[in-house]
């Protein structure tokens, strides 16, 4: 043999016979067909399994991926909805002890106590007076100041929320029970569920001049109320009310020689107009006179009015306005 013939060659006779060789051509064909059918059936079954565990055609909304530990995903739960806040009391009170010292209070309820505050810089800053901690004040019905350090109020206090008179002579640091205030200060009770209110004078309820009183002001000798369409003063000599028509009054203050009040709907004023009724007694012929305008005042917010030593303040909503000239010109007090 020559060198080129030394490589091995393949001969059919050298291969061993296999099981596939022993099958005839017909059987081999049938076997291939069976294998193909098995593979097709397997693919169908796998697809059905994925369909049964996946989202349906009707539910294609993406769902959050749950997280464990760390910062929770912002999509892991729907946004929390806060409970509606309780409505704040609408009535408020403000009293001036001088041209620089002011007192103010919300009315409060037996469940949500009133907040009493004092300012020593004409309303620029305010400090809470600890009435809840000292005598458990809940509701304020009337608030008067006779000096920078002396304050008197009628309100409900204690667990039973009973009405009483209270006074302080040291700027609200301590308080004394003063029951005689119930017979010397006139006040209005909070609005009842049926919408009615009661005026209390000398410790006794008095029939109001209208179903709902929107503002009340009183001193040692006079009591004035404002209703939806009238301004009325109590006449102690005959036990009746004297009224003049006037609508939209938000706040009233009694001064020695006049009634000062703030009202909406005053011609030429887009906010609350400031008006006065001169005289020491309201009569059927009394006529209000326009004094000034607080153009920025919120017409939908509750208001309270006070004056001392020629200066005036109007507390409306979250803003306090001051006037250095008895109500003619007004500006917001910076806070």
Beta strands, then each sheet from edge to edge (+ up, - down):
strand 1: 92-96
strand 2: 102-106
strand 3: 116-119
strand 4: 127-128
strand 5: 137-145
strand 6: 151-157
strand 7: 162-168
strand 8: 176-177
strand 9: 187-188
strand 10: 199-201
strand 11: 204-206
strand 12: 215-218
strand 13: 223-226
strand 14: 230-235
strand 15: 240-245
strand 16: 249-255
strand 17: 258-263
strand 18: 272-278
strand 19: 289-294
strand 20: 303-308
strand 21: 311-316
strand 22: 319-323
strand 23: 331-332
sheet 1: 1+ 2- 3+ 4-
sheet 2: 5+ 6- 7+ 8-
sheet 3: 9+ 10- 11+
sheet 4: 12+ 13- 14+ 15-
sheet 5: 16+ 17- 18+ 19-
sheet 6: 20+ 21- 22+ 23-
end
